[in-house]
Amino acid sequence: MKVTKEVSLSEFEFWGSAKINREHLTTKELDTIEDCISEDDTQWSETEVNDFISFDEEIWLEWIGVSQEEWDARFREEAE
């Protein structure tokens, strides 16, 4: 059986490194990523969404207008 559901990224249950990245993204940033993903109307599996947030940060950082240095700083600030 195949079940398909529509869920916003802000409500998506990430796991692994995607969950850690999610904790450093604002709702507005997630909305921007979601808008960019949705532009081509492709259906993504949960694993594809999770992997995208885990491994393709250079793409979505560009979409949200955050440099790699700014992104890294968010993690340093949390560690302090």
VMD Tcl script that draws the C-alpha trace (Angstrom):
set ca {
  {0.00 0.00 0.00}
  {1.22 3.47 -0.82}
  {0.17 6.44 1.31}
  {0.93 9.99 0.25}
  {0.53 13.03 2.47}
  {1.33 16.68 2.17}
  {3.24 18.25 5.05}
  {5.10 21.52 5.43}
  {8.80 21.42 6.21}
  {8.17 23.15 9.52}
  {6.03 20.14 10.53}
  {8.23 17.47 8.94}
  {9.87 15.02 11.35}
  {13.54 15.06 10.38}
  {16.09 12.56 11.68}
  {19.88 12.34 11.92}
  {21.91 15.31 10.73}
  {18.83 16.82 9.05}
  {17.23 17.11 12.49}
  {20.27 19.03 13.72}
  {20.17 21.33 10.68}
  {16.42 21.85 11.20}
  {17.07 23.08 14.74}
  {19.15 25.91 13.27}
  {16.65 26.99 10.62}
  {13.91 29.53 11.21}
  {10.34 28.87 10.12}
  {10.74 31.58 7.47}
  {13.86 29.85 6.12}
  {12.06 26.51 6.02}
  {9.18 28.16 4.15}
  {11.65 29.53 1.59}
  {13.24 26.10 1.11}
  {9.78 24.56 0.77}
  {8.78 27.15 -1.85}
  {11.91 26.41 -3.88}
  {11.40 22.65 -3.64}
  {7.75 23.00 -4.65}
  {8.47 25.01 -7.79}
  {8.86 21.96 -10.01}
  {5.92 20.05 -8.51}
  {8.03 16.90 -7.99}
  {6.90 14.53 -5.27}
  {9.63 13.81 -2.74}
  {9.82 10.83 -0.43}
  {10.50 11.40 3.26}
  {14.02 10.05 2.77}
  {14.69 12.42 -0.14}
  {13.56 15.42 1.91}
  {15.64 14.35 4.88}
  {18.70 13.65 2.72}
  {18.35 17.02 1.00}
  {18.46 18.88 4.31}
  {21.30 16.62 5.50}
  {23.60 16.67 2.50}
  {22.71 19.53 0.13}
  {23.15 22.53 2.38}
  {25.08 24.48 -0.27}
  {21.88 24.55 -2.35}
  {19.40 25.50 0.35}
  {21.80 27.94 2.01}
  {21.87 29.81 -1.29}
  {18.06 29.73 -1.43}
  {17.74 31.25 2.06}
  {20.54 33.76 1.50}
  {22.87 32.49 4.23}
  {26.60 32.07 3.62}
  {28.45 28.98 4.80}
  {30.29 31.17 7.32}
  {27.01 32.49 8.75}
  {25.64 28.94 8.92}
  {28.74 27.68 10.72}
  {28.45 30.59 13.17}
  {24.98 29.40 14.22}
  {26.54 26.12 15.38}
  {29.42 27.88 17.17}
  {27.00 30.17 19.01}
  {25.08 27.16 20.28}
  {28.28 25.49 21.52}
  {29.29 28.53 23.57}
}
mol new
graphics top color blue
foreach p $ca { graphics top sphere $p radius 0.5 }
foreach p [lrange $ca 0 end-1] q [lrange $ca 1 end] { graphics top cylinder $p $q radius 0.2 }
display resetview
